[in-house]
Amino acid sequence: MSRRRWGAGLVAALTLVTLCPVEASAAAGPSASVSVHLTDLAAKTYLSRQPGVSWRRGHAPDGPTITVDSRRRYQEITGFGASFTDSSAWLVGTRLDPAQRDAVMRDLFSSQGIGLSLLRQPMGASDFAVTGNYSYDDMPAGQTDPALEHFSVGHDRAYIIPLLQQARRLNPKLTLMASPWSPPGWMKTSDSMIGGTLRPDAYQPLADYFVKFLQAYAAAGVPVRYITPQNEPLYVPSGYPGMSLSAQQQNDLIKNHLGPAIRERGLHTGILAYDHNWDVIGYPETMYADPATTGFVEGTAWHCYGGDVRAQSVSHNDYPNKPAWHTECSGGTWEGDEQAGFAAGMGLVINSTRDWAKGVVRWNMALDQNNGPTNGGCPTCRGVVTVAPDASGRWSYAKTVDYWALGHASKFVRPGARRIASSSLGAGDVQDVAFVNRDGSTALVAFNSATSAKTFQVQWGDKWFTYRLPAGAAATFTWSGTQHGAASPSELGSVDVPFVNRDGTRAVISYDSGLLAHQAQVRVGDQWLGYSLPAGASLEPPTASAPLPRDAWTVSASTSNPTEPPGRAVDGDAATRWSTGRGMKAGDWFQVDLGANQTFNQVVLDTTGSSGDSPRGYQLFVSDDGTNWGRPIATGQGSPVTKILVPQVTARYLRVVNQGDAGGWWSIHELNVLGPGGPAAGAARTDERGLQRKTAVLPDGTRLLVAYNSGRSVTTFDVRWGDTTYRYRLPAGAAAVFTTRQA
């Protein structure tokens, strides 16, 4: 990322032995202690309180150090939890006797237990249900009920709602969200809860269905704070409830039906967009970029089954007023043994909140000894607790590693807390996240992801302590008091760039060097220039681009499906495609011989016809002879339409190289190379109303220019790449990050 200029503004459980804290040299005497709670599976220690650690005054000596800064505050925390699926609620509510049921509920939701405070409830059947596929308004095949005369939540009154009521009594700060795996079958093109998409005449009935559900649950004493329109809308399972719902369909549903219906009924339930994996950031941002929709959408619901958790930070920086919740990430046998499962749970708690999640939800609250009962779905998923019978047939419960992983945060980080800044020693070392509660107490959650014990220091203002954490162990450190002194960006590894919204609130862009890999970049001379493009934004050259003729092109690929050869990507038919014919791998490439040297400034890969088949990151190379490729001229993340912008370049050959592995094939339905030749863009004036600009420098020297549109409408401004001025279009509420570093 680097260039001479980006716009006018950018110039420049431990064992009993290892559990003891390591005493440091006493430059000053110790002060009030830090409380420690530890889980070390190897030592069979579970959220056990340990001897306190004493503070030392001054600055920690050289060595691995986690720096905590309470003065840099971020998202407010909703809570941590899981889901009472039909299977989970049936196990806890009907298999356990009253004493066991009360005990497990106290362990899960009370302050004497781990104080879970966030539940995500399926609206009807999911892949975990004991009664098969059901909704709240089922009709015989071929019949419909658009007036919802047969609507009822009666199914849930047997054992789901009673548990939600009990959970709320145990933890009055409990937040409830809900998501349908499928609406009633008659609302769908499949006339079934399995498969299909939403019928054009069912948008308003579905909105009314949500309203009736919200009203019924509120009347039962379990108000729902958030909903999502559809669980995993980009995946249509063949064996359990699901529904395809494109971003455009969800946008229409929210804007014209669901949002207005909730508002007109005076309900106070927020809508979260998407509810699917990290790998399609543009889906929720479609709603944010639409001025008629964005006011109905509070934020994004994310899942962990595809992509990278850092997508949450990327999306936050694109639309900083739209918060994130991590709403599903099941643990399971695929993770490995118990230690691996605990590591995955701790990684989710730490990394999702470091990347802006306000809440973290695992999946099933309870499953049996066979990872069920299932309803055509995951046979290897793990619950937060296991409910199973013994040899005599008496049912009881046992806590799994997910219970302890969630507990390291939920027991100490209360609803309303805020995440605060902390540095991290990174993957393969001690990872961490820090929070401050409303009462001023601080909690630091740390996990040693290394294969050996690690000794590290914690610096907080003008105090520090040292601790030794065994391999695979987690510790939560808590303390009270006021921080004296602030940490520098070099100590924390990141910079915050705050802006002011129209209502006086803050919009904070937080950036670190790890986000550079998630940003599109172009090489200009001896510098890399990086830029972000939120959904709805555009970066256009001064003259319109036109597709180059394909007549003389020859295309090739590193590997191809025999029935989908490279030529299918340039045949002018979006219904055909080239594909790898296997799961994509880093290093897979697609090459174009333009037939002669050509001047171009864009390469566009369209994979919209094959959901999930976009490259997992790309590098673009050019060559005059097809042999000597040199360094890449552009890098970035793939998307359904991967638009690679480059400063004007002349070459005969170009090669796009995939940068990541995935189970999905890499496909290209249409590839176009664009060059100058269209009409001039004209002398359209920039409109910078609402535009705020700030600069910053990362600890590694990377320079940032951040532009934020705090206005009510689109703003436009100029961006310079070398001798060329581009026009940037930025939607209301969006931010653009431009970076510059040496190539």
C-alpha positions in Angstrom: 0.0 0.0 0.0 1.8 3.0 -0.8 1.8 5.8 -3.2 2.8 9.4 -3.3 -0.6 10.7 -2.6 -4.1 9.6 -1.6 -6.1 12.8 -1.9 -5.0 16.2 -0.8 -5.1 15.3 2.9 -2.5 12.5 3.0 1.1 13.7 3.0 3.0 12.3 4.5 -6.3 -23.8 34.7 -2.7 -23.7 35.5 -1.2 -26.5 37.7 -0.5 -25.7 41.4 3.1 -25.2 40.5 2.9 -23.2 37.2 -0.1 -21.4 38.5 1.8 -19.2 40.7 2.7 -15.7 39.4 6.3 -15.1 38.5 7.7 -12.4 40.8 9.4 -9.6 39.0 12.3 -7.5 40.3 10.9 -5.1 42.8 11.6 -1.6 41.5 8.6 -0.6 43.6 6.5 -2.5 46.1 3.4 -4.4 45.1 0.0 -2.8 45.3 -3.6 -4.1 45.5 -4.0 -7.6 43.9 -5.6 -8.8 40.6 -8.0 -11.6 40.9 -7.4 -14.7 38.7 -9.8 -17.4 37.5 -8.2 -20.3 35.6 -9.1 -23.2 33.4 -6.5 -25.8 32.6 -8.0 -29.0 31.2 -4.7 -30.8 31.7 -4.8 -30.1 35.4 -8.6 -30.6 35.6 -8.9 -27.1 36.8 -12.1 -25.3 35.7 -12.8 -21.6 36.2 -11.1 -22.0 39.5 -10.1 -18.9 41.6 -6.4 -18.7 42.1 -4.1 -16.7 44.4 -4.2 -13.0 43.4 -1.4 -11.3 41.5 0.1 -8.1 42.9 0.7 -5.0 40.8 4.1 -3.5 40.4 4.6 0.3 39.9 6.3 1.7 36.8 6.8 0.2 33.4 7.2 -3.5 32.8 10.7 -4.7 31.8 11.4 -5.9 28.3 9.6 -9.1 27.4 6.2 -10.3 26.0 3.7 -7.7 27.2 0.0 -7.2 26.9 -0.8 -3.6 27.2 -4.3 -2.6 28.3 -5.7 0.9 27.9 -9.1 1.6 29.5 -9.2 5.0 27.9 -9.7 3.6 24.4 -13.2 2.2 24.5 -15.2 0.4 21.8 -18.5 -1.5 21.5 -20.9 -2.0 24.3 -21.3 -5.7 25.1 -24.8 -7.4 24.9 -23.7 -10.7 26.3 -22.5 -14.3 25.7 -24.6 -17.4 25.2 -26.1 -20.1 23.0 -29.5 -21.3 21.7 -32.3 -23.2 23.2 -33.1 -25.1 20.0 -36.1 -27.3 20.1 -33.7 -30.2 20.9 -31.9 -28.3 23.6 -35.1 -27.2 25.3 -36.6 -30.6 25.1 -33.6 -32.2 26.8 -33.4 -29.6 29.6 -37.1 -29.1 29.9 -38.5 -32.7 29.7 -35.6 -35.1 30.3 -34.1 -33.6 33.5 -36.1 -33.8 36.7 -37.0 -30.5 38.3 -34.0 -30.5 40.7 -31.5 -31.2 37.8 -33.2 -28.7 35.6 -33.0 -25.9 38.2 -29.4 -26.8 38.8 -28.3 -26.6 35.1 -30.3 -23.4 34.7 -28.5 -21.8 37.7 -25.2 -23.0 36.3 -25.9 -21.4 33.0 -27.7 -18.1 33.8 -27.1 -17.1 37.4 -24.3 -15.1 38.9 -23.3 -18.2 40.9 -22.9 -20.0 37.5 -21.5 -18.3 34.4 -24.2 -15.7 34.0 -25.0 -16.2 30.3 -26.9 -13.2 29.1 -27.6 -13.7 25.3 -29.9 -16.3 23.7 -30.6 -16.7 20.0 -33.8 -18.6 19.4 -34.9 -20.4 16.2 -38.4 -19.3 15.1 -39.8 -22.8 14.5 -37.8 -25.9 13.5 -34.1 -25.8 12.8 -31.7 -28.8 12.2 -32.1 -29.6 15.9 -35.7 -30.4 16.6 -37.4 -33.4 18.1 -40.8 -32.9 16.5 -39.7 -32.6 12.9 -40.3 -29.6 10.7 -42.7 -27.1 12.1 -43.5 -23.4 11.9 -46.0 -21.2 13.7 -48.5 -21.4 10.8 -48.3 -24.7 9.0 -50.9 -25.5 6.4 -51.7 -28.6 4.3 -49.8 -28.8 1.0 -51.3 -26.4 -1.6 -53.1 -24.3 1.0 -52.1 -20.8 2.2 -53.0 -18.5 5.1 -52.0 -15.0 4.2 -54.1 -13.5 7.0 -52.3 -15.8 9.5 -55.6 -17.0 10.9 -53.9 -20.2 12.1 -50.8 -18.6 13.6 -49.8 -20.0 17.1 -46.7 -20.3 19.2 -48.4 -23.2 21.0 -45.6 -25.6 20.3 -43.1 -23.4 22.2 -45.3 -23.1 25.3 -44.6 -26.8 26.2 -40.9 -26.5 27.1 -39.2 -23.6 25.2 -40.9 -20.6 26.6 -40.8 -21.9 30.2 -37.1 -22.2 30.0 -36.8 -18.7 28.5 -38.9 -17.4 31.4 -36.7 -19.2 33.9 -33.5 -17.9 32.3 -34.9 -14.4 32.5 -35.7 -14.7 36.2 -32.2 -16.0 36.9 -30.6 -13.2 34.8 -32.9 -10.1 34.4 -30.3 -8.6 32.0 -30.9 -11.5 29.5 -31.2 -10.4 25.8 -33.2 -12.5 23.4 -32.8 -12.6 19.6 -34.7 -14.8 17.2 -34.2 -16.1 13.6 -36.2 -18.4 11.4 -34.6 -21.3 9.6 -37.6 -21.2 7.3 -41.0 -19.4 7.2 -44.1 -21.5 6.8 -43.8 -23.7 3.6 -46.7 -22.0 1.9 -44.8 -18.7 1.8 -42.1 -20.3 -0.3 -41.6 -21.5 -3.9 -41.1 -25.0 -2.6 -44.3 -25.1 -0.7 -42.2 -26.7 2.0 -39.9 -25.7 4.9 -37.1 -27.3 3.0 -35.6 -25.5 0.0 -37.0 -22.7 -2.1 -37.1 -19.0 -1.8 -39.7 -16.5 -0.7 -42.7 -16.1 -3.0 -43.3 -12.6 -4.4 -46.8 -12.5 -2.7 -45.4 -13.6 0.7 -43.3 -10.6 1.7 -46.0 -8.9 3.6 -47.4 -12.1 5.2 -43.9 -12.9 6.4 -43.5 -9.4 7.9 -46.9 -9.9 9.7 -45.7 -13.4 10.8 -42.7 -11.7 12.5 -45.0 -9.2 14.2 -47.3 -11.9 15.6 -44.3 -13.9 16.9 -42.9 -10.8 18.6 -46.3 -9.9 20.2 -46.8 -13.5 21.3 -43.4 -13.8 23.0 -43.7 -10.4 24.6 -47.1 -11.4 26.0 -45.4 -14.6 27.4 -42.9 -12.4 29.3 -39.9 -13.1 27.0 -39.6 -10.0 24.8 -37.3 -10.4 21.8 -34.8 -7.6 21.4 -33.4 -8.5 17.9 -34.5 -10.5 14.9 -32.8 -11.6 11.7 -35.0 -12.1 8.6 -33.4 -15.5 7.7 -30.8 -17.8 9.1 -28.0 -18.4 6.6 -29.7 -17.0 3.6 -27.0 -18.0 1.2 -27.2 -21.7 2.1 -30.2 -23.9 1.2 -29.9 -27.3 3.0 -31.6 -30.3 1.4 -32.4 -32.1 4.6 -33.7 -29.6 7.1 -35.4 -26.2 7.0 -33.8 -23.4 5.1 -34.5 -20.7 2.5 -32.5 -18.9 -0.1 -32.8 -15.1 0.3 -30.5 -12.9 -1.8 -29.3 -9.5 -0.5 -31.6 -7.8 -2.8 -34.6 -9.9 -1.5 -33.7 -9.2 2.1 -33.3 -5.5 1.3 -36.8 -5.4 -0.2 -38.3 -7.4 2.7 -36.8 -5.1 5.3 -37.4 -1.8 3.5 -40.9 -2.3 2.2 -42.4 -4.8 4.7 -40.7 -5.9 7.8 -39.2 -2.6 8.9 -42.5 -0.7 8.4 -44.5 -3.4 10.1 -42.4 -3.4 13.2 -42.5 0.4 13.4 -46.2 0.7 12.8 -47.0 -1.8 15.6 -44.8 0.3 18.0 -42.5 -2.7 18.7 -39.0 -2.1 19.9 -37.3 -5.0 18.2 -34.2 -4.3 16.1 -33.4 -6.0 12.8 -30.0 -7.5 12.2 -29.1 -8.1 8.6 -27.5 -11.2 7.0 -27.0 -13.9 9.7 -24.4 -15.8 7.8 -20.6 -16.3 7.3 -17.8 -13.8 7.3 -17.0 -14.3 3.6 -19.7 -12.1 2.0 -19.3 -8.7 3.6 -21.3 -7.0 0.8 -24.6 -8.8 1.8 -25.3 -6.8 5.0 -23.8 -3.7 3.5 -26.3 -3.7 0.7 -28.9 -2.7 3.4 -26.6 0.0 4.8 -26.0 1.5 1.4 -29.8 1.9 0.7 -31.0 5.1 2.3 -34.5 3.7 2.6 -33.4 0.6 4.4 -30.5 1.5 6.6 -32.7 3.2 9.2 -34.5 -0.1 9.8 -31.3 -2.1 10.3 -29.4 -2.0 13.6 -26.4 -4.1 12.6 -25.1 -7.4 11.3 -25.3 -11.0 12.5 -22.3 -13.1 11.6 -21.5 -16.8 11.6 -18.1 -18.5 11.7 -18.3 -21.2 9.1 -16.6 -19.4 6.2 -14.2 -16.5 5.8 -12.2 -14.7 8.4 -13.3 -13.1 11.7 -11.5 -9.9 10.6 -14.3 -9.4 8.2 -16.2 -8.0 11.2 -13.6 -5.2 11.6 -13.6 -4.6 7.8 -17.3 -4.1 7.8 -17.2 -2.0 11.0 -14.7 0.3 9.3 -16.9 0.5 6.2 -20.1 1.4 8.2 -18.9 2.3 11.7 -22.4 3.0 13.1 -23.6 -0.6 12.3 -22.5 -2.9 15.1 -21.8 -6.6 14.9 -23.1 -9.6 16.8 -21.6 -13.1 16.4 -24.8 -15.2 16.4 -23.7 -18.7 15.6 -20.6 -20.8 15.8 -21.0 -24.4 16.9 -18.3 -26.5 18.5 -18.0 -30.1 17.4 -16.0 -33.2 17.0 -14.3 -31.8 13.8 -12.3 -29.5 16.1 -10.4 -32.5 17.5 -10.1 -33.5 21.2 -11.4 -31.6 24.2 -8.4 -29.3 24.3 -8.9 -28.4 20.6 -12.5 -27.7 21.3 -11.7 -25.5 24.3 -9.1 -23.6 22.1 -11.8 -23.0 19.4 -14.2 -21.7 22.0 -11.7 -19.4 23.6 -10.6 -18.2 20.1 -14.2 -17.3 19.3 -14.8 -15.4 22.5 -11.6 -13.5 22.2 -11.3 -12.8 18.4 -14.9 -12.1 17.7 -15.1 -9.4 20.4 -11.7 -8.0 19.4 -13.3 -7.6 16.0 -16.2 -5.6 17.3 -18.8 -8.3 18.2 -21.3 -7.0 20.8 -22.3 -10.5 21.6 -21.1 -14.1 21.1 -23.4 -17.1 20.7 -22.2 -20.7 20.3 -25.0 -22.9 19.0 -27.0 -25.6 21.0 -27.3 -25.0 24.7 -27.7 -28.7 25.3 -27.3 -31.9 23.3 -27.4 -35.6 24.3 -24.6 -38.2 24.3 -25.1 -38.7 20.5 -24.9 -35.0 19.6 -28.7 -34.9 19.1 -31.6 -35.1 18.7 -31.0 -33.8 15.2 -33.5 -33.0 12.4 -31.4 -33.8 9.4 -28.5 -31.5 10.3 -25.2 -31.7 12.0 -24.4 -35.1 13.6 -21.1 -33.9 15.1 -22.1 -30.7 16.9 -21.5 -30.1 20.6 -23.7 -28.4 23.1 -22.7 -26.1 26.0 -23.9 -28.9 28.2 -24.5 -32.6 27.6 -27.8 -34.1 28.9 -27.8 -37.9 28.9 -29.2 -40.9 30.9 -27.0 -43.1 33.0 -27.2 -46.9 33.1 -30.3 -46.8 35.3 -32.1 -44.4 32.9 -31.7 -41.3 35.2 -30.9 -38.2 33.2 -28.3 -35.7 34.3 -26.1 -33.0 32.7 -22.4 -32.4 32.3 -20.6 -29.2 31.3 -18.6 -29.3 28.1 -15.5 -27.2 27.1 -17.8 -24.6 25.6 -19.3 -23.9 29.0 -15.9 -23.1 30.4 -14.9 -21.1 27.3 -18.0 -18.9 27.4 -17.7 -18.6 31.2 -14.3 -17.0 31.0 -16.1 -14.0 29.5 -19.8 -14.2 30.6 -19.0 -14.6 34.3 -16.9 -11.4 34.5 -18.1 -9.2 31.6 -21.6 -8.0 32.3 -24.1 -6.6 29.8 -23.3 -2.9 29.3 -19.6 -3.4 29.6 -17.3 -2.0 26.9 -14.4 -3.6 25.2 -11.2 -1.6 25.8 -7.9 -1.5 23.9 -5.4 -4.3 24.5 -2.4 -5.5 22.5 -2.1 -9.2 21.7 0.8 -11.5 21.4 -1.0 -13.2 18.6 -1.9 -16.6 17.3 0.4 -19.3 18.6 1.0 -17.3 21.8 -1.2 -15.6 24.4 -4.3 -14.1 22.9 -6.5 -11.7 24.8 -9.4 -9.3 25.0 -10.2 -6.7 27.7 -13.4 -5.0 28.9 -14.4 -2.5 31.5 -17.8 -3.0 33.3 -20.1 -0.2 34.2 -18.9 -0.3 37.8 -15.4 0.5 36.6 -14.0 -3.0 37.1 -11.8 -4.4 34.4 -11.7 -7.9 33.0 -8.8 -9.3 30.8 -9.5 -12.7 29.2 -6.3 -14.5 28.1 -5.7 -17.8 26.4 -2.4 -19.5 25.7 -2.7 -20.9 22.2 0.9 -22.1 22.2 2.1 -25.7 22.8 4.2 -24.6 25.7 3.8 -22.5 28.8 4.1 -18.8 28.3 5.3 -16.1 30.7 4.0 -12.6 29.9 3.4 -9.2 31.5 0.3 -7.1 31.7 0.8 -3.3 31.6 -2.1 -1.0 32.7 -1.3 2.6 32.9 1.6 3.0 35.4 1.2 -0.6 36.8 2.1 -4.1 35.6 2.2 -7.7 36.7 3.7 -10.9 35.4 2.0 -14.3 34.9 2.9 -17.7 33.6 0.1 -19.6 31.7 0.4 -23.3 30.8 -0.2 -24.4 27.2 -3.8 -24.5 26.3 -5.0 -22.8 29.5 -7.2 -19.7 29.9 -7.2 -17.1 32.7 -9.5 -14.2 33.4 -7.9 -11.4 35.3 -10.1 -8.8 37.1 -9.3 -5.7 39.0 -10.7 -2.3 40.0 -9.3 1.2 40.2 -8.5 4.0 37.9 -5.9 3.9 35.1 -3.1 6.5 35.4 -1.2 7.2 32.2 -2.1 6.2 28.6 -0.6 3.7 26.2 0.8 4.7 22.9 -0.2 3.3 19.4 3.1 1.5 19.2 2.4 -0.4 22.5 -1.1 -1.3 21.3 -0.3 -2.0 17.7 -3.3 0.0 16.3 -4.7 3.5 15.9 -8.2 4.9 16.4 -9.6 7.5 14.2 -12.7 9.1 15.7 -15.3 11.1 13.9 -18.4 13.0 15.1 -21.9 12.0 13.9 -24.7 14.5 13.4 -26.2 13.7 16.7 -22.9 14.2 18.6 -22.1 10.5 19.0 -18.7 9.1 17.9 -18.0 6.9 15.0 -14.6 5.2 15.5 -12.4 3.6 12.8 -9.8 1.3 14.4 -7.0 0.1 12.2 -4.0 -2.2 12.6 -1.5 -3.7 10.1 -3.4 -7.0 10.1 -6.2 -5.3 8.2 -3.9 -4.5 5.2 -4.3 -8.0 3.9 -8.1 -7.5 3.8 -7.8 -4.3 1.7 -7.5 -3.9 -2.0 -4.1 -2.5 -3.0 -2.4 -1.3 -6.1 1.3 -0.8 -6.7 2.3 2.6 -8.1 6.0 3.0 -8.5 7.7 2.1 -5.2 4.6 2.3 -3.1 1.5 0.2 -2.4 -1.8 2.2 -2.2 -4.6 0.5 -0.4 -8.3 1.5 -0.5 -11.6 0.2 0.9 -14.8 0.1 -1.1 -17.9 -0.3 1.1 -21.0 -1.5 -0.6 -22.5 1.4 -2.5 -19.1 3.2 -2.9 -17.3 3.5 -6.1 -13.8 4.6 -7.3 -13.9 5.7 -11.0 -11.1 6.9 -13.4 -11.5 10.3 -15.0 -12.7 8.8 -18.3 -15.2 6.0 -18.6 -13.7 2.6 -19.2 -14.9 0.3 -22.0 -14.4 -3.5 -22.3 -11.5 -4.5 -24.6 -12.4 -6.6 -27.6 -11.9 -10.3 -27.0 -11.5 -11.4 -30.6 -7.7 -12.1 -30.3 -7.7 -13.4 -26.8 -6.3 -16.8 -25.7 -7.1 -17.9 -22.1 -5.7 -20.7 -20.0 -5.7 -21.8 -16.4 -3.6 -23.8 -14.0 -6.4 -26.4 -13.7 -9.9 -26.8 -15.2 -13.0 -28.9 -15.0 -12.9 -30.8 -18.3 -16.5 -29.7 -19.0 -15.9 -26.1 -18.0 -12.7 -25.0 -19.9 -11.2 -21.5 -19.6 -12.9 -20.3 -22.8 -16.3 -20.4 -21.0 -15.2 -17.4 -19.0 -14.9 -15.2 -22.1 -17.7 -16.5 -24.3 -20.1 -13.6 -23.5 -22.6 -16.0 -21.8 -23.1 -15.4 -18.1 -24.8 -18.8 -17.8 -21.6 -20.7 -18.6 -18.4 -20.7 -16.6 -14.8 -21.8 -16.2 -14.1 -23.7 -12.9 -11.2 -25.4 -11.2 -13.4 -28.6 -10.9 -12.1 -29.0 -7.4 -11.8 -27.0 -4.2 -9.8 -23.9 -4.9 -6.2 -23.8 -3.7 -3.7 -21.0 -3.2 -1.7 -20.6 -6.3 -4.5 -21.5 -8.8 -4.4 -19.0 -11.7 -6.3 -17.8 -14.7 -4.4 -16.2 -17.5 -5.4 -14.0 -20.5 -3.2 -13.4 -23.6 -4.7 -10.2 -25.1 -3.0 -11.0 -28.4 -0.9 -7.8 -28.4 0.0 -5.1 -25.9 -3.1 -3.4 -24.6 -3.7 -0.5 -22.2 -6.2 -1.2 -19.4 -7.2 -0.1 -16.0 -9.7 -2.7 -14.7 -10.1 -6.4 -14.6 -13.6 -7.7 -13.6 -14.3 -11.3 -12.6 -18.0 -12.1 -12.3 -18.9 -15.2 -10.3 -22.4 -14.2 -9.3 -23.8 -17.3 -11.0 -22.0 -19.6 -8.6 -22.5 -18.4 -5.0 -19.3 -18.9 -2.9 -17.0 -19.5 -5.9 -15.1 -16.2 -5.8 -11.4 -16.2 -5.2 -10.2 -16.2 -1.6 -8.0 -13.2 -2.2 -6.2 -12.4 -5.4 -3.0 -11.1 -6.9 -2.9 -9.6 -10.4 0.3 -10.0 -12.5 1.1 -8.6 -15.9 3.8 -9.6 -18.4 5.0 -8.7 -21.9 6.1 -12.2 -22.8 4.0 -14.5 -20.7 7.1 -15.8 -18.9 8.5 -13.0 -16.8 5.8 -11.8 -14.4 7.7 -9.8 -11.8 5.8 -8.6 -8.7 2.0 -8.3 -8.5 0.5 -4.9 -9.5 -2.7 -5.4 -7.4 -3.9 -7.5 -4.5 -7.2 -7.8 -2.7 -10.1 -9.9 -1.5 -12.5 -11.7 -3.8 -16.2 -11.0 -4.0 -19.1 -12.2 -6.2 -18.0 -9.4 -8.7 -14.3 -8.9 -8.1 -13.4 -5.5 -9.6 -9.6 -5.1 -9.8 -8.7 -1.4 -10.3 -5.2 -0.5 -11.4 -3.4 2.6 -12.6 -3.3 2.6 -16.4 -1.0 -0.2 -17.5 0.1 -1.6 -20.8 0.8 -5.3 -21.2 0.0 -8.3 -23.4 -0.5 -10.9 -20.6 -2.3 -10.8 -17.3 -2.7 -13.5 -14.7 -5.0 -13.6 -11.7 -3.7 -15.8 -8.9 -6.0 -17.1 -6.1 -4.5 -16.7 -2.6 -6.5 -19.1 -0.4 -7.8 -22.6 0.0 -11.5 -23.4 0.2 -13.8 -26.4 -0.4 -15.7 -24.5 -3.0 -14.5 -24.4 -6.6 -13.1 -21.2 -8.1 -15.4 -20.2 -10.9 -15.5 -17.3 -13.4 -18.7 -16.8 -15.4 -17.4 -13.8 -17.2 -14.0 -12.0 -17.3 -13.7 -8.5 -18.7 -10.6 -6.3 -19.2 -11.5 -2.6 -19.4 -9.4 0.2 -20.7 -9.8 3.9 -21.5 -11.9 4.6 -24.5 -15.3 5.5 -23.1 -16.6 9.0 -23.1 -15.0 11.5 -20.8 -16.5 11.6 -17.3 -17.1 15.3 -17.7 -16.5 18.1 -15.2 -18.9 16.9 -12.5 -18.2 18.8 -9.3 -17.3 17.1 -6.1 -19.9 17.3 -3.4 -18.1 17.0 0.0 -21.1 17.9 2.3 -20.8 15.8 5.4 -17.3 14.6 4.5 -14.7 14.5 7.3 -11.1 13.6 6.7 -8.4 12.5 9.2 -4.9 11.1 8.9 -3.0 8.7 11.1 0.2 6.6 11.0 0.5 2.9 12.1 3.4 1.8 14.2 5.0 0.2 11.1 5.0 3.5 9.3 1.9 2.9 7.1 0.1 6.1 6.5 -3.7 6.3 6.7 -6.2 8.8 5.3 -9.7 8.1 6.5 -12.7 9.8 5.0 -16.1 9.6 6.7 -19.5 10.7 5.4 -21.5 11.9 8.3 -24.1 13.5 6.1 -27.5 12.3 4.9 -26.6 11.7 1.2 -23.8 10.5 -1.0 -20.6 12.6 -1.0 -18.0 12.6 -3.7 -14.3 13.6 -3.6 -11.1 13.2 -5.6 -8.4 10.7 -5.0 -5.1 10.9 -6.8 -3.1 7.9 -8.0 0.2 9.3 -9.4 -0.8 11.6 -12.2 -4.4 10.4 -12.4 -7.3 11.8 -10.4 -10.1 9.3 -9.6 -13.5 10.2 -8.3 -14.7 8.5 -5.1 -18.4 8.1 -4.3 -19.1 7.5 -0.6 -22.6 6.6 0.7 -24.0 8.3 3.8 -22.7 6.7 7.0 -19.8 5.0 5.3 -16.1 5.4 5.7 -13.2 4.9 3.3 -9.7 4.0 4.4 -6.7 4.8 2.2 -3.3 3.4 3.1 0.2 4.1 1.7 3.3 2.1 2.4 6.6 1.1 0.7 6.4 -1.7 -1.9 
